[in-house]
C-alpha cells in the first residue's frame, strides 16, 4: 500500500485505496464533544451499519470502554454477519493500537475539532460527574488530538481526517467525501436534504426521526481509472 495523502474541502485522506476490499470495517473516533456524532450519523444515513444504537450519539455501547477480550468477541461476531460494518467511539484511540490486528481490513474516520471549542463544549454540556476544569479539558483535548494524529500517521491503513470546522461550513462536501471513503454513491437530493437537517448544530437528534427507513449498504460500481467521486487533489505519495 502506498503511503499517500489527498486533500479535499473538509478532509484529508491518508493511504487512499482505489478499490477497497469487499470485507472491511470502519471505525470513527476523535474527541469527546468533538463532532463525531454527526459524522457517524452521515455514515449511517449512507447505509453503513454502526451496530446496536439506542441513543442520539450514534454509539454502540458494546464498544465503549470494554476489555480487549470483549471487544474481540464482538468484532468476531459482527464479522460473521456482515461484510462491511463499523462503530463509533470518540476515545477509541485508547485501545486501537493494540486492537487493530483484530479488525478486518480497518478503515478509520478521525474527526478533529478546535481544542478550545471542545473544552468549552465539555465544560458546558458534560454532566456533573464528568465535568472537569477548563484547564483539564484543554489538556485532554490537546493530548487526544495528538494521539489521534500519531495513530493515523503510523497505521498505514486508509484514514479520513475530517475537520469539524471546515465541515460545518460545507455540509454537502462532507457528505460527498464520506460517501467516497465508504465507496458508496453520493446521496440523491431528498436524502441529502434529510442529512443536512440531521447534522444541523444543536442537541443530539434521534436518527429514526430523520431516517425511518435507512438505506442498506450498497457499494458503488467500479470507477474508471483515475476518477474520483469528489474533488480531491493528490498532496503527496511515496512508496510504502
Protein Blocks (a to p, Z undefined) as FASTA:
>chain_A
ZZdddddfkbccehiafbacfbdcddddddehihpmmmmmmmmmnopagbjafbfnopaf
klgopafklmmmmmmmmmmmpmbdcdddfklmmmmmmmmmmpghiadddddddfklmmmm
mmmmpcfklpccfklmmmmmmmmmmmmmmmmmmnopacddddfklmmmommlmmmmmmmm
nopacddfklmmmmmmmmpgcddddfklmmmbacdddddddddehiafbdcddfbdcdZZ
